[in-house]
Amino acid sequence: MTGQSSVIHRSTTVLSGRAGLWWGLLGVTAFSFTLPFTRVAVGGLSPLFIGSARAVVAAALAATALALTRQHWPTAVQWARLAVVAGGVVVGFPLLSSFALTTAPASHAAVVVGLLPAATAVTAVIRAKERPAQSFWLFAGLGAIAAIAFASLQHGGLGGLQWSDLLLFGAVIAAAIGYAEGGLLARELGSWQTVSWALVVSAPLMLAFTGVSVAQQPPAATPAEWLAFAYLAVVSMFLGFFAWYRGLAIGPMAQVSQVQLVQPVMNIGWAALLLNEPIGWPTLFGGLAVVACAALAGRPRLLPR
């Protein structure tokens, strides 16, 4: 009987791991359009408006969903952790990436953001107090070096790093922190509930930013630019997180986060198809180097505690 119980337990674990990866892949696919559509939207809308107003729209959807389903309010500690999630994925990444994409091509940004899988895994390891093998840190570090080297060479050396590159690196750090904390919270509150409460927490600040952006530069965009903004608000800022946080909650987070490895490839592909951006050999090699390092960082298993 004991042996039979053990078999059942192992089967459930395998299924859970696969479910986490599939949910994660669905979320990543939704996010893969974010950079190209942001590049489209900044053609007629200010980056401050895009980064803040999309959060306001998503917060309205989130508040409606929470009210209709009569969700229990988070505890005081959970509110504080939700503020961390909001700071990373509602405020940090959208605003920083929107400003960066006013000058950086979406394909270039995709390579730098390709560092996100390793960054998310590192943050998850630290936050969950896991013990990865030394090779994990080695390849995660190589991935960071590869991303920095790519951005530097694109602008003529380390001294040629542009503000857009620094903004993208900041966006990666912000998203990694928000993803890891959100993944842990999703195990307590639920996946869609976590992103919904995070949007509600950030709503007053993002509403204020939206007001400032409208006063400075009233929105005047083409239908295509408004459609791109709508996708960023409804999918990138809201629905995509349903799947992504569910995948991270099923976990293990350090491994599920590596599903993001396909995102730079998708980003570059969408940039070429939707924006007609030329994809040169430096971009391809840079993307492959970052993806390879992040893939190798995700391979080592955790050591026993």
Rosetta blueprint (number, residue, H / E / L):
1 M L
2 T H
3 G H
4 Q H
5 S H
6 S H
7 V H
8 I H
9 H H
10 R H
11 S H
12 T H
13 T H
14 V H
15 L H
16 S H
17 G H
18 R H
19 A H
20 G H
21 L H
22 W H
23 W H
24 G H
25 L H
26 L H
27 G H
28 V H
29 T H
30 A H
31 F H
32 S L
33 F L
34 T H
35 L H
36 P H
37 F H
38 T H
39 R H
40 V H
41 A H
42 V L
43 G L
44 G L
45 L L
46 S L
47 P H
48 L H
49 F H
50 I H
51 G H
52 S H
53 A H
54 R H
55 A H
56 V H
57 V H
58 A H
59 A H
60 A H
61 L H
62 A H
63 A H
64 T H
65 A H
66 L H
67 A H
68 L H
69 T H
70 R L
71 Q L
72 H L
73 W L
74 P L
75 T L
76 A H
77 V H
78 Q H
79 W H
80 A H
81 R H
82 L H
83 A H
84 V H
85 V H
86 A H
87 G H
88 G H
89 V H
90 V H
91 V H
92 G H
93 F H
94 P H
95 L H
96 L H
97 S H
98 S H
99 F H
100 A H
101 L L
102 T L
103 T L
104 A L
105 P L
106 A H
107 S H
108 H H
109 A H
110 A H
111 V H
112 V H
113 V H
114 G L
115 L L
116 L H
117 P H
118 A H
119 A H
120 T H
121 A H
122 V H
123 T H
124 A H
125 V H
126 I H
127 R H
128 A H
129 K L
130 E L
131 R L
132 P E
133 A L
134 Q H
135 S H
136 F H
137 W H
138 L H
139 F H
140 A H
141 G H
142 L H
143 G H
144 A H
145 I H
146 A H
147 A H
148 I H
149 A H
150 F H
151 A H
152 S H
153 L H
154 Q H
155 H L
156 G L
157 G L
158 L H
159 G H
160 G H
161 L L
162 Q L
163 W H
164 S H
165 D H
166 L H
167 L H
168 L H
169 F H
170 G H
171 A H
172 V H
173 I H
174 A H
175 A H
176 A H
177 I H
178 G H
179 Y H
180 A H
181 E H
182 G H
183 G H
184 L H
185 L H
186 A H
187 R H
188 E H
189 L H
190 G L
191 S H
192 W H
193 Q H
194 T H
195 V H
196 S H
197 W H
198 A H
199 L H
200 V H
201 V H
202 S H
203 A H
204 P H
205 L H
206 M H
207 L H
208 A H
209 F H
210 T H
211 G H
212 V H
213 S H
214 V H
215 A H
216 Q H
217 Q L
218 P L
219 P L
220 A L
221 A L
222 T L
223 P H
224 A H
225 E H
226 W H
227 L H
228 A H
229 F H
230 A H
231 Y H
232 L H
233 A H
234 V H
235 V H
236 S H
237 M H
238 F H
239 L H
240 G H
241 F H
242 F H
243 A H
244 W H
245 Y H
246 R H
247 G H
248 L H
249 A H
250 I H
251 G L
252 P L
253 M H
254 A H
255 Q H
256 V H
257 S H
258 Q H
259 V H
260 Q H
261 L H
262 V H
263 Q H
264 P H
265 V H
266 M H
267 N H
268 I H
269 G H
270 W H
271 A H
272 A H
273 L H
274 L H
275 L H
276 N L
277 E L
278 P L
279 I L
280 G L
281 W H
282 P H
283 T H
284 L H
285 F H
286 G H
287 G H
288 L H
289 A H
290 V H
291 V H
292 A H
293 C H
294 A H
295 A H
296 L H
297 A H
298 G H
299 R L
300 P L
301 R L
302 L E
303 L L
304 P L
305 R L
